[in-house]
Amino acid sequence: MDGGMSYQRFPKVKIREMKDDMVKFELRETDASVANALRRVMIAEVPTVAIDLVEIEVNSSVLNDEFIAHRLGLIPLTSDRAMSMRFSRDCDACDGDGQCEFCSVEFHLRAKCLTDQTLDVTSKDLYSSDHTVVPVEFSDPNDPGEQRGIIIVKLRRGQELRLRAIARKGIGKDHAKWSPAATVTFMYEPTIRINEDLMETLSLEEKRTWIESSPTKVFDIDPVTQQVVVVEPEAYTYDDEVIKKADAMGKSGLVEIEAKEDSFIFTVESTGAIKASQLVLNAIEILKQKLDAVRLSDDTVEADDQFGELGAHLRGG
């Protein structure tokens, strides 16, 4: 900024825990606007692939066609290449019939029950034209080794389901089925300071009573020193219960709890369409693109101010 103060900051990220479907990290040296922008982009603007068009050939199940089409749309599909795919509305290589390698993937499902035992038709019965875009596999919590699909419908003897489905690229802002995030939350990192002198005036029983006033296990008693210690600061939910309890006991100022306004703890859970870590990276890339667009827009306004109609003409306006 010419002649003014610069508000440029350099956020830092520290990974705390990372799995395929979950990542927990710290975002420091930035403010809530950036943290919330990142969260919203992860939920609503990172693209994935989801079933968007269903052609039912035969359906003699108990569910109507629209119900089945809706269930198919909500099945998460592996979307590692979604960032490089085209949106079907922007694709000039096809007419939207699904026979396009740039913007769509075709699926087929054929199932018929031939026995008296109920047949579960699941996402594993969907056959994809692209091996990189397939239904996400889920394991049974009681038997992690067994991969099972998401149930679409159940068939009895003689019932049949045949269909063709087209999956396309999209974002959660258009429909929730395209959102790659199961949960994205962030919280301010708390700073907890105990007034040790005031705490020493409490009996052991009063300390226990004060600790139990917290809905979450933030504090505990050291078995050796019998002093109150902070065991899990991030479990604090900013409910102020321990502060209210201290006031009720006549011990105002027993504890001070403040939120660090430039430090956030993120928890990101993915639907499985893309890995949680890749979800964060894609969101950062999209946020950068948005900021570049805003900067370009500002530059365009300045060019118009300086060059008038010539600037607009050079842009094709």
SULDA-V879913 format. One record per pair of residues at least 24 apart in sequence whose ideal C-beta (glycine too) atoms are under 10 Angstrom apart, sorted by sequence separation. I is the first residue (numbers start at 0). GAP is how many residues later the second one is. D is the distance in whole Angstrom. If there is no record, write none. Layout:
i=I gap=GAP d=D
i=I gap=GAP d=D
//
This chain:
i=6 gap=24 d=10
i=10 gap=24 d=9
i=49 gap=24 d=8
i=50 gap=24 d=7
i=80 gap=24 d=10
i=104 gap=24 d=6
i=105 gap=24 d=8
i=123 gap=24 d=8
i=124 gap=24 d=7
i=125 gap=24 d=10
i=214 gap=24 d=6
i=217 gap=24 d=7
i=232 gap=24 d=9
i=8 gap=25 d=8
i=49 gap=25 d=8
i=103 gap=25 d=9
i=104 gap=25 d=5
i=122 gap=25 d=9
i=123 gap=25 d=4
i=193 gap=25 d=8
i=213 gap=25 d=8
i=215 gap=25 d=9
i=229 gap=25 d=9
i=49 gap=26 d=8
i=50 gap=26 d=7
i=103 gap=26 d=9
i=104 gap=26 d=10
i=106 gap=26 d=9
i=121 gap=26 d=7
i=122 gap=26 d=4
i=123 gap=26 d=9
i=125 gap=26 d=8
i=191 gap=26 d=7
i=201 gap=26 d=8
i=212 gap=26 d=10
i=214 gap=26 d=6
i=227 gap=26 d=9
i=10 gap=27 d=9
i=48 gap=27 d=9
i=49 gap=27 d=6
i=104 gap=27 d=9
i=105 gap=27 d=10
i=106 gap=27 d=9
i=121 gap=27 d=3
i=122 gap=27 d=4
i=124 gap=27 d=8
i=191 gap=27 d=8
i=199 gap=27 d=8
i=213 gap=27 d=6
i=214 gap=27 d=10
i=227 gap=27 d=9
i=229 gap=27 d=10
i=47 gap=28 d=8
i=48 gap=28 d=5
i=76 gap=28 d=8
i=100 gap=28 d=9
i=104 gap=28 d=4
i=106 gap=28 d=9
i=119 gap=28 d=9
i=120 gap=28 d=9
i=121 gap=28 d=6
i=122 gap=28 d=8
i=123 gap=28 d=10
i=189 gap=28 d=9
i=198 gap=28 d=7
i=199 gap=28 d=10
i=212 gap=28 d=5
i=213 gap=28 d=5
i=47 gap=29 d=7
i=48 gap=29 d=8
i=49 gap=29 d=8
i=100 gap=29 d=8
i=103 gap=29 d=10
i=104 gap=29 d=9
i=119 gap=29 d=8
i=121 gap=29 d=5
i=122 gap=29 d=7
i=198 gap=29 d=6
i=211 gap=29 d=10
i=212 gap=29 d=6
i=47 gap=30 d=9
i=48 gap=30 d=5
i=76 gap=30 d=9
i=98 gap=30 d=9
i=120 gap=30 d=7
i=121 gap=30 d=6
i=211 gap=30 d=10
i=212 gap=30 d=9
i=47 gap=31 d=4
i=48 gap=31 d=9
i=97 gap=31 d=9
i=119 gap=31 d=6
i=120 gap=31 d=5
i=121 gap=31 d=9
i=195 gap=31 d=8
i=209 gap=31 d=10
i=210 gap=31 d=8
i=212 gap=31 d=8
i=213 gap=31 d=8
i=233 gap=31 d=6
i=46 gap=32 d=7
i=47 gap=32 d=10
i=48 gap=32 d=8
i=49 gap=32 d=10
i=74 gap=32 d=10
i=119 gap=32 d=9
i=120 gap=32 d=5
i=121 gap=32 d=10
i=134 gap=32 d=10
i=195 gap=32 d=9
i=209 gap=32 d=7
i=212 gap=32 d=4
i=45 gap=33 d=9
i=48 gap=33 d=5
i=119 gap=33 d=8
i=120 gap=33 d=7
i=133 gap=33 d=10
i=193 gap=33 d=9
i=211 gap=33 d=9
i=212 gap=33 d=9
i=47 gap=34 d=5
i=118 gap=34 d=9
i=119 gap=34 d=6
i=120 gap=34 d=6
i=132 gap=34 d=6
i=193 gap=34 d=6
i=210 gap=34 d=9
i=46 gap=35 d=5
i=47 gap=35 d=10
i=52 gap=35 d=9
i=71 gap=35 d=8
i=118 gap=35 d=7
i=119 gap=35 d=8
i=193 gap=35 d=8
i=209 gap=35 d=6
i=212 gap=35 d=9
i=45 gap=36 d=8
i=46 gap=36 d=6
i=48 gap=36 d=7
i=51 gap=36 d=8
i=117 gap=36 d=5
i=118 gap=36 d=4
i=124 gap=36 d=9
i=193 gap=36 d=7
i=208 gap=36 d=8
i=209 gap=36 d=7
i=212 gap=36 d=9
i=218 gap=36 d=8
i=45 gap=37 d=8
i=46 gap=37 d=10
i=47 gap=37 d=10
i=71 gap=37 d=8
i=117 gap=37 d=7
i=118 gap=37 d=8
i=125 gap=37 d=9
i=127 gap=37 d=10
i=128 gap=37 d=10
i=129 gap=37 d=9
i=192 gap=37 d=9
i=217 gap=37 d=10
i=46 gap=38 d=8
i=117 gap=38 d=6
i=118 gap=38 d=9
i=120 gap=38 d=10
i=128 gap=38 d=10
i=191 gap=38 d=5
i=209 gap=38 d=10
i=116 gap=39 d=9
i=117 gap=39 d=9
i=120 gap=39 d=10
i=125 gap=39 d=7
i=127 gap=39 d=8
i=209 gap=39 d=7
i=217 gap=39 d=9
i=46 gap=40 d=8
i=115 gap=40 d=8
i=116 gap=40 d=9
i=118 gap=40 d=8
i=120 gap=40 d=6
i=189 gap=40 d=9
i=208 gap=40 d=8
i=67 gap=41 d=9
i=110 gap=41 d=9
i=112 gap=41 d=9
i=113 gap=41 d=10
i=114 gap=41 d=10
i=115 gap=41 d=6
i=117 gap=41 d=10
i=118 gap=41 d=10
i=125 gap=41 d=10
i=191 gap=41 d=5
i=209 gap=41 d=8
i=213 gap=41 d=10
i=110 gap=42 d=8
i=112 gap=42 d=4
i=114 gap=42 d=6
i=118 gap=42 d=10
i=190 gap=42 d=8
i=52 gap=43 d=8
i=54 gap=43 d=9
i=108 gap=43 d=8
i=111 gap=43 d=7
i=112 gap=43 d=6
i=113 gap=43 d=7
i=189 gap=43 d=5
i=205 gap=43 d=7
i=51 gap=44 d=10
i=52 gap=44 d=9
i=108 gap=44 d=10
i=110 gap=44 d=7
i=112 gap=44 d=5
i=113 gap=44 d=8
i=188 gap=44 d=8
i=189 gap=44 d=7
i=191 gap=44 d=7
i=201 gap=44 d=10
i=209 gap=44 d=7
i=52 gap=45 d=7
i=111 gap=45 d=9
i=112 gap=45 d=7
i=188 gap=45 d=7
i=189 gap=45 d=9
i=205 gap=45 d=9
i=209 gap=45 d=9
i=51 gap=46 d=9
i=76 gap=46 d=9
i=111 gap=46 d=8
i=112 gap=46 d=5
i=113 gap=46 d=10
i=189 gap=46 d=5
i=74 gap=47 d=9
i=75 gap=47 d=9
i=111 gap=47 d=7
i=112 gap=47 d=8
i=186 gap=47 d=7
i=188 gap=47 d=10
i=189 gap=47 d=9
i=198 gap=47 d=10
i=201 gap=47 d=8
i=74 gap=48 d=5
i=84 gap=48 d=9
i=110 gap=48 d=9
i=111 gap=48 d=4
i=112 gap=48 d=9
i=187 gap=48 d=10
i=189 gap=48 d=7
i=193 gap=48 d=10
i=197 gap=48 d=8
i=76 gap=49 d=9
i=80 gap=49 d=9
i=110 gap=49 d=7
i=111 gap=49 d=8
i=186 gap=49 d=9
i=200 gap=49 d=10
i=201 gap=49 d=7
i=60 gap=50 d=9
i=77 gap=50 d=9
i=109 gap=50 d=8
i=110 gap=50 d=5
i=111 gap=50 d=8
i=186 gap=50 d=8
i=187 gap=50 d=8
i=191 gap=50 d=9
i=200 gap=50 d=7
i=52 gap=51 d=8
i=56 gap=51 d=10
i=71 gap=51 d=9
i=74 gap=51 d=7
i=76 gap=51 d=8
i=80 gap=51 d=6
i=81 gap=51 d=9
i=109 gap=51 d=8
i=110 gap=51 d=8
i=186 gap=51 d=8
i=194 gap=51 d=9
i=51 gap=52 d=8
i=56 gap=52 d=10
i=57 gap=52 d=9
i=59 gap=52 d=9
i=60 gap=52 d=9
i=70 gap=52 d=10
i=77 gap=52 d=10
i=79 gap=52 d=6
i=80 gap=52 d=7
i=108 gap=52 d=7
i=109 gap=52 d=5
i=110 gap=52 d=9
i=198 gap=52 d=8
i=201 gap=52 d=8
i=52 gap=53 d=10
i=53 gap=53 d=9
i=55 gap=53 d=10
i=56 gap=53 d=9
i=57 gap=53 d=10
i=59 gap=53 d=10
i=67 gap=53 d=9
i=76 gap=53 d=10
i=77 gap=53 d=9
i=78 gap=53 d=9
i=79 gap=53 d=9
i=108 gap=53 d=7
i=109 gap=53 d=8
i=197 gap=53 d=6
i=200 gap=53 d=9
i=48 gap=54 d=10
i=50 gap=54 d=9
i=57 gap=54 d=9
i=71 gap=54 d=8
i=77 gap=54 d=7
i=78 gap=54 d=7
i=107 gap=54 d=8
i=108 gap=54 d=5
i=109 gap=54 d=10
i=197 gap=54 d=9
i=48 gap=55 d=9
i=53 gap=55 d=9
i=76 gap=55 d=10
i=77 gap=55 d=6
i=107 gap=55 d=7
i=108 gap=55 d=8
i=197 gap=55 d=6
i=198 gap=55 d=6
i=48 gap=56 d=6
i=50 gap=56 d=7
i=76 gap=56 d=5
i=77 gap=56 d=6
i=106 gap=56 d=8
i=107 gap=56 d=6
i=108 gap=56 d=7
i=194 gap=56 d=8
i=197 gap=56 d=5
i=198 gap=56 d=8
i=76 gap=57 d=7
i=77 gap=57 d=8
i=78 gap=57 d=9
i=106 gap=57 d=7
i=107 gap=57 d=8
i=194 gap=57 d=10
i=197 gap=57 d=9
i=60 gap=58 d=10
i=76 gap=58 d=6
i=77 gap=58 d=6
i=105 gap=58 d=7
i=106 gap=58 d=4
i=194 gap=58 d=6
i=195 gap=58 d=10
i=75 gap=59 d=7
i=76 gap=59 d=7
i=77 gap=59 d=9
i=105 gap=59 d=7
i=106 gap=59 d=8
i=194 gap=59 d=6
i=60 gap=60 d=8
i=74 gap=60 d=5
i=75 gap=60 d=4
i=104 gap=60 d=9
i=105 gap=60 d=6
i=106 gap=60 d=6
i=193 gap=60 d=7
i=194 gap=60 d=7
i=74 gap=61 d=8
i=104 gap=61 d=7
i=105 gap=61 d=8
i=193 gap=61 d=5
i=194 gap=61 d=8
i=75 gap=62 d=9
i=103 gap=62 d=5
i=104 gap=62 d=4
i=192 gap=62 d=7
i=193 gap=62 d=8
i=71 gap=63 d=10
i=102 gap=63 d=10
i=103 gap=63 d=6
i=104 gap=63 d=8
i=191 gap=63 d=7
i=192 gap=63 d=5
i=193 gap=63 d=10
i=102 gap=64 d=10
i=103 gap=64 d=5
i=104 gap=64 d=9
i=191 gap=64 d=8
i=192 gap=64 d=8
i=102 gap=65 d=6
i=103 gap=65 d=8
i=190 gap=65 d=8
i=191 gap=65 d=5
i=192 gap=65 d=8
i=97 gap=66 d=8
i=99 gap=66 d=9
i=102 gap=66 d=6
i=190 gap=66 d=7
i=191 gap=66 d=8
i=97 gap=67 d=8
i=98 gap=67 d=9
i=101 gap=67 d=10
i=189 gap=67 d=6
i=190 gap=67 d=5
i=97 gap=68 d=4
i=99 gap=68 d=9
i=189 gap=68 d=7
i=190 gap=68 d=8
i=96 gap=69 d=8
i=97 gap=69 d=8
i=188 gap=69 d=10
i=189 gap=69 d=6
i=190 gap=69 d=6
i=95 gap=70 d=8
i=97 gap=70 d=8
i=187 gap=70 d=9
i=188 gap=70 d=7
i=189 gap=70 d=7
i=187 gap=71 d=4
i=188 gap=71 d=5
i=95 gap=72 d=9
i=186 gap=72 d=8
i=187 gap=72 d=6
i=188 gap=72 d=10
i=190 gap=72 d=9
i=187 gap=73 d=7
i=188 gap=73 d=9
i=189 gap=73 d=9
i=74 gap=74 d=8
i=75 gap=74 d=8
i=187 gap=74 d=9
i=188 gap=74 d=4
i=50 gap=75 d=9
i=74 gap=75 d=5
i=187 gap=75 d=7
i=188 gap=75 d=7
i=189 gap=75 d=9
i=73 gap=76 d=8
i=186 gap=76 d=10
i=187 gap=76 d=6
i=188 gap=76 d=6
i=74 gap=77 d=8
i=90 gap=77 d=9
i=186 gap=77 d=7
i=187 gap=77 d=8
i=71 gap=78 d=10
i=87 gap=78 d=9
i=90 gap=78 d=9
i=185 gap=78 d=5
i=186 gap=78 d=5
i=70 gap=79 d=8
i=88 gap=79 d=9
i=89 gap=79 d=10
i=184 gap=79 d=10
i=185 gap=79 d=6
i=186 gap=79 d=9
i=70 gap=80 d=9
i=71 gap=80 d=7
i=87 gap=80 d=5
i=88 gap=80 d=10
i=184 gap=80 d=9
i=185 gap=80 d=5
i=186 gap=80 d=8
i=48 gap=81 d=9
i=70 gap=81 d=5
i=71 gap=81 d=10
i=86 gap=81 d=8
i=87 gap=81 d=7
i=88 gap=81 d=10
i=184 gap=81 d=7
i=185 gap=81 d=7
i=70 gap=82 d=8
i=85 gap=82 d=9
i=86 gap=82 d=5
i=87 gap=82 d=9
i=183 gap=82 d=7
i=184 gap=82 d=5
i=185 gap=82 d=9
i=48 gap=83 d=9
i=49 gap=83 d=10
i=84 gap=83 d=8
i=85 gap=83 d=7
i=86 gap=83 d=7
i=183 gap=83 d=8
i=184 gap=83 d=8
i=48 gap=84 d=5
i=50 gap=84 d=10
i=67 gap=84 d=7
i=84 gap=84 d=5
i=86 gap=84 d=9
i=182 gap=84 d=7
i=183 gap=84 d=5
i=184 gap=84 d=9
i=47 gap=85 d=10
i=66 gap=85 d=10
i=67 gap=85 d=6
i=83 gap=85 d=10
i=182 gap=85 d=7
i=183 gap=85 d=8
i=66 gap=86 d=8
i=81 gap=86 d=10
i=82 gap=86 d=9
i=181 gap=86 d=9
i=182 gap=86 d=4
i=183 gap=86 d=9
i=81 gap=87 d=5
i=86 gap=87 d=10
i=180 gap=87 d=7
i=181 gap=87 d=4
i=182 gap=87 d=9
i=78 gap=88 d=9
i=80 gap=88 d=9
i=81 gap=88 d=9
i=179 gap=88 d=10
i=180 gap=88 d=7
i=181 gap=88 d=6
i=182 gap=88 d=10
i=62 gap=89 d=9
i=81 gap=89 d=10
i=180 gap=89 d=7
i=181 gap=89 d=5
i=62 gap=90 d=5
i=74 gap=90 d=10
i=76 gap=90 d=6
i=78 gap=90 d=8
i=179 gap=90 d=6
i=180 gap=90 d=7
i=181 gap=90 d=8
i=60 gap=91 d=9
i=61 gap=91 d=8
i=62 gap=91 d=9
i=71 gap=91 d=8
i=179 gap=91 d=6
i=181 gap=91 d=10
i=60 gap=92 d=5
i=61 gap=92 d=8
i=72 gap=92 d=9
i=74 gap=92 d=9
i=178 gap=92 d=7
i=179 gap=92 d=9
i=180 gap=92 d=9
i=183 gap=92 d=10
i=60 gap=93 d=8
i=61 gap=93 d=9
i=67 gap=93 d=7
i=71 gap=93 d=6
i=179 gap=93 d=5
i=180 gap=93 d=10
i=58 gap=94 d=9
i=60 gap=94 d=6
i=61 gap=94 d=8
i=68 gap=94 d=8
i=72 gap=94 d=9
i=176 gap=94 d=10
i=178 gap=94 d=9
i=179 gap=94 d=5
i=181 gap=94 d=9
i=59 gap=95 d=8
i=60 gap=95 d=9
i=67 gap=95 d=7
i=71 gap=95 d=9
i=177 gap=95 d=9
i=179 gap=95 d=10
i=180 gap=95 d=9
i=183 gap=95 d=8
i=59 gap=96 d=10
i=68 gap=96 d=8
i=81 gap=96 d=9
i=176 gap=96 d=10
i=179 gap=96 d=9
i=183 gap=96 d=9
i=61 gap=97 d=8
i=67 gap=97 d=10
i=59 gap=98 d=7
i=60 gap=98 d=5
i=62 gap=98 d=9
i=64 gap=98 d=9
i=81 gap=98 d=8
i=179 gap=98 d=9
i=180 gap=98 d=6
i=59 gap=99 d=5
i=60 gap=99 d=8
i=78 gap=99 d=9
i=179 gap=99 d=5
i=183 gap=99 d=9
i=58 gap=100 d=9
i=59 gap=100 d=5
i=60 gap=100 d=6
i=76 gap=100 d=10
i=57 gap=101 d=10
i=58 gap=101 d=8
i=59 gap=101 d=8
i=73 gap=101 d=10
i=75 gap=101 d=8
i=78 gap=101 d=7
i=57 gap=102 d=5
i=58 gap=102 d=6
i=59 gap=102 d=10
i=72 gap=102 d=8
i=73 gap=102 d=8
i=74 gap=102 d=8
i=75 gap=102 d=10
i=179 gap=102 d=8
i=180 gap=102 d=9
i=56 gap=103 d=9
i=57 gap=103 d=7
i=58 gap=103 d=8
i=72 gap=103 d=9
i=73 gap=103 d=5
i=75 gap=103 d=9
i=179 gap=103 d=9
i=56 gap=104 d=9
i=57 gap=104 d=4
i=58 gap=104 d=7
i=72 gap=104 d=5
i=75 gap=104 d=8
i=55 gap=105 d=8
i=56 gap=105 d=4
i=57 gap=105 d=8
i=71 gap=105 d=9
i=72 gap=105 d=9
i=55 gap=106 d=8
i=56 gap=106 d=6
i=75 gap=106 d=9
i=54 gap=107 d=10
i=55 gap=107 d=5
i=56 gap=107 d=7
i=69 gap=107 d=9
i=54 gap=108 d=6
i=55 gap=108 d=8
i=53 gap=109 d=6
i=54 gap=109 d=5
i=55 gap=109 d=9
i=53 gap=110 d=8
i=54 gap=110 d=7
i=52 gap=111 d=9
i=53 gap=111 d=5
i=54 gap=111 d=8
i=52 gap=112 d=7
i=53 gap=112 d=8
i=51 gap=113 d=8
i=52 gap=113 d=4
i=50 gap=114 d=5
i=51 gap=114 d=6
i=52 gap=114 d=8
i=20 gap=115 d=10
i=50 gap=115 d=7
i=51 gap=115 d=7
i=52 gap=115 d=7
i=170 gap=115 d=9
i=50 gap=116 d=5
i=51 gap=116 d=4
i=49 gap=117 d=6
i=50 gap=117 d=8
i=51 gap=117 d=9
i=48 gap=118 d=5
i=49 gap=118 d=7
i=51 gap=118 d=7
i=47 gap=119 d=10
i=48 gap=119 d=7
i=49 gap=119 d=9
i=48 gap=120 d=6
i=49 gap=120 d=6
i=46 gap=121 d=10
i=47 gap=121 d=7
i=48 gap=121 d=8
i=46 gap=122 d=5
i=47 gap=122 d=7
i=49 gap=122 d=10
i=51 gap=122 d=10
i=46 gap=123 d=7
i=47 gap=123 d=8
i=51 gap=123 d=8
i=46 gap=124 d=5
i=47 gap=124 d=8
i=49 gap=124 d=10
i=45 gap=125 d=7
i=46 gap=125 d=9
i=49 gap=125 d=8
i=51 gap=125 d=8
i=44 gap=126 d=5
i=45 gap=126 d=8
i=49 gap=126 d=10
i=50 gap=126 d=8
i=51 gap=126 d=9
i=43 gap=127 d=6
i=44 gap=127 d=7
i=46 gap=127 d=10
i=49 gap=127 d=4
i=42 gap=128 d=10
i=43 gap=128 d=4
i=44 gap=128 d=6
i=49 gap=128 d=5
i=42 gap=129 d=6
i=43 gap=129 d=4
i=44 gap=129 d=10
i=47 gap=129 d=8
i=48 gap=129 d=8
i=49 gap=129 d=9
i=40 gap=130 d=10
i=41 gap=130 d=9
i=42 gap=130 d=9
i=43 gap=130 d=9
i=47 gap=130 d=5
i=49 gap=130 d=10
i=40 gap=131 d=10
i=46 gap=131 d=7
i=47 gap=131 d=7
i=48 gap=131 d=10
i=39 gap=132 d=10
i=40 gap=132 d=10
i=43 gap=132 d=9
i=45 gap=132 d=9
i=47 gap=132 d=5
i=39 gap=133 d=9
i=42 gap=133 d=9
i=44 gap=133 d=10
i=45 gap=133 d=8
i=46 gap=133 d=8
i=47 gap=133 d=10
i=43 gap=134 d=9
i=44 gap=134 d=9
i=45 gap=134 d=5
i=135 gap=134 d=9
i=137 gap=134 d=7
i=43 gap=135 d=7
i=45 gap=135 d=8
i=135 gap=135 d=7
i=136 gap=135 d=8
i=42 gap=136 d=6
i=135 gap=136 d=4
i=41 gap=137 d=9
i=42 gap=137 d=9
i=43 gap=137 d=9
i=134 gap=137 d=9
i=135 gap=137 d=6
i=41 gap=138 d=8
i=42 gap=138 d=5
i=135 gap=138 d=10
i=41 gap=139 d=5
i=42 gap=139 d=10
i=40 gap=140 d=10
i=42 gap=140 d=9
i=43 gap=140 d=10
i=132 gap=140 d=10
i=42 gap=141 d=5
i=38 gap=142 d=9
i=41 gap=142 d=5
i=40 gap=143 d=9
i=39 gap=144 d=8
i=38 gap=145 d=5
i=37 gap=146 d=9
i=38 gap=146 d=8
i=38 gap=147 d=6
i=37 gap=148 d=8
i=35 gap=150 d=8
i=34 gap=151 d=5
i=34 gap=152 d=10
i=34 gap=153 d=9
i=31 gap=154 d=9
i=31 gap=156 d=8
i=26 gap=159 d=7
i=21 gap=160 d=9
i=25 gap=160 d=10
i=20 gap=161 d=8
i=21 gap=161 d=9
i=24 gap=161 d=10
i=27 gap=161 d=8
i=26 gap=162 d=10
i=25 gap=163 d=7
i=81 gap=191 d=8
i=82 gap=191 d=9
i=78 gap=192 d=9
i=81 gap=192 d=7
i=78 gap=193 d=9
i=79 gap=193 d=9
i=80 gap=193 d=10
i=75 gap=194 d=9
i=76 gap=194 d=10
i=77 gap=194 d=8
i=78 gap=194 d=4
i=79 gap=194 d=6
i=75 gap=195 d=4
i=76 gap=195 d=9
i=77 gap=195 d=6
i=78 gap=195 d=5
i=79 gap=195 d=8
i=82 gap=195 d=9
i=74 gap=196 d=10
i=75 gap=196 d=5
i=76 gap=196 d=6
i=77 gap=196 d=8
i=73 gap=197 d=10
i=75 gap=197 d=5
i=74 gap=198 d=10
i=75 gap=198 d=9
i=79 gap=198 d=7
i=82 gap=198 d=10
i=78 gap=199 d=9
i=82 gap=199 d=6
i=78 gap=200 d=10
i=81 gap=200 d=9
i=82 gap=202 d=8
i=78 gap=203 d=10
i=82 gap=203 d=9
i=23 gap=210 d=10
i=15 gap=218 d=10
i=47 gap=222 d=10
i=47 gap=223 d=8
i=49 gap=223 d=8
i=41 gap=224 d=9
i=45 gap=224 d=10
i=48 gap=224 d=7
i=38 gap=225 d=9
i=42 gap=225 d=10
i=47 gap=225 d=4
i=48 gap=225 d=10
i=37 gap=226 d=9
i=41 gap=226 d=6
i=46 gap=226 d=10
i=47 gap=226 d=7
i=34 gap=227 d=10
i=38 gap=227 d=8
i=45 gap=227 d=9
i=46 gap=227 d=10
i=33 gap=228 d=10
i=34 gap=228 d=10
i=35 gap=228 d=9
i=37 gap=228 d=8
i=41 gap=228 d=9
i=45 gap=228 d=8
i=31 gap=229 d=7
i=34 gap=229 d=5
i=38 gap=229 d=9
i=30 gap=230 d=7
i=31 gap=230 d=9
i=33 gap=230 d=9
i=34 gap=230 d=10
i=37 gap=230 d=10
i=29 gap=231 d=10
i=30 gap=231 d=6
i=34 gap=231 d=8
i=47 gap=231 d=9
i=27 gap=232 d=8
i=29 gap=232 d=6
i=31 gap=232 d=8
i=45 gap=232 d=9
i=28 gap=233 d=6
i=29 gap=233 d=9
i=30 gap=233 d=9
i=45 gap=233 d=6
i=27 gap=234 d=7
i=28 gap=234 d=8
i=29 gap=234 d=8
i=41 gap=234 d=10
i=45 gap=234 d=9
i=47 gap=234 d=10
i=26 gap=235 d=9
i=27 gap=235 d=5
i=45 gap=235 d=10
i=46 gap=235 d=8
i=26 gap=236 d=7
i=27 gap=236 d=8
i=42 gap=236 d=10
i=45 gap=236 d=5
i=25 gap=237 d=7
i=26 gap=237 d=5
i=27 gap=237 d=10
i=41 gap=237 d=6
i=44 gap=237 d=9
i=45 gap=237 d=5
i=25 gap=238 d=7
i=26 gap=238 d=8
i=40 gap=238 d=10
i=41 gap=238 d=7
i=44 gap=238 d=7
i=45 gap=238 d=10
i=24 gap=239 d=9
i=25 gap=239 d=6
i=26 gap=239 d=6
i=40 gap=239 d=10
i=43 gap=239 d=10
i=45 gap=239 d=9
i=46 gap=239 d=9
i=24 gap=240 d=8
i=25 gap=240 d=8
i=41 gap=240 d=8
i=42 gap=240 d=9
i=45 gap=240 d=6
i=23 gap=241 d=7
i=24 gap=241 d=5
i=40 gap=241 d=9
i=41 gap=241 d=4
i=44 gap=241 d=5
i=23 gap=242 d=7
i=24 gap=242 d=9
i=37 gap=242 d=8
i=40 gap=242 d=4
i=41 gap=242 d=9
i=44 gap=242 d=8
i=22 gap=243 d=8
i=23 gap=243 d=5
i=24 gap=243 d=8
i=39 gap=243 d=9
i=40 gap=243 d=8
i=22 gap=244 d=8
i=23 gap=244 d=8
i=38 gap=244 d=8
i=40 gap=244 d=9
i=41 gap=244 d=9
i=44 gap=244 d=10
i=21 gap=245 d=7
i=22 gap=245 d=5
i=23 gap=245 d=10
i=37 gap=245 d=6
i=40 gap=245 d=5
i=41 gap=245 d=9
i=44 gap=245 d=8
i=21 gap=246 d=7
i=22 gap=246 d=8
i=36 gap=246 d=9
i=37 gap=246 d=7
i=40 gap=246 d=5
i=20 gap=247 d=9
i=21 gap=247 d=5
i=22 gap=247 d=8
i=39 gap=247 d=9
i=20 gap=248 d=6
i=21 gap=248 d=7
i=37 gap=248 d=10
i=40 gap=248 d=10
i=15 gap=249 d=8
i=20 gap=249 d=5
i=37 gap=249 d=6
i=40 gap=249 d=8
i=15 gap=250 d=9
i=16 gap=250 d=9
i=17 gap=250 d=10
i=18 gap=250 d=9
i=19 gap=250 d=8
i=20 gap=250 d=8
i=36 gap=250 d=6
i=10 gap=251 d=9
i=11 gap=251 d=10
i=13 gap=251 d=10
i=15 gap=251 d=9
i=18 gap=251 d=9
i=20 gap=251 d=6
i=24 gap=251 d=10
i=19 gap=252 d=8
i=22 gap=252 d=8
i=23 gap=252 d=9
i=24 gap=252 d=9
i=8 gap=253 d=8
i=10 gap=253 d=10
i=12 gap=253 d=9
i=20 gap=253 d=10
i=21 gap=253 d=10
i=22 gap=253 d=4
i=26 gap=253 d=10
i=33 gap=253 d=8
i=36 gap=253 d=8
i=19 gap=254 d=10
i=20 gap=254 d=8
i=21 gap=254 d=5
i=22 gap=254 d=5
i=36 gap=254 d=9
i=19 gap=255 d=5
i=20 gap=255 d=6
i=21 gap=255 d=9
i=22 gap=255 d=10
i=24 gap=255 d=7
i=18 gap=256 d=9
i=19 gap=256 d=7
i=22 gap=256 d=8
i=17 gap=257 d=9
i=18 gap=257 d=7
i=19 gap=257 d=8
i=22 gap=257 d=6
i=17 gap=258 d=7
i=18 gap=258 d=9
i=19 gap=258 d=10
i=20 gap=258 d=10
i=17 gap=259 d=6
i=14 gap=262 d=8
i=17 gap=262 d=10
i=14 gap=265 d=9
i=12 gap=267 d=8
i=12 gap=271 d=9
i=10 gap=273 d=10
//
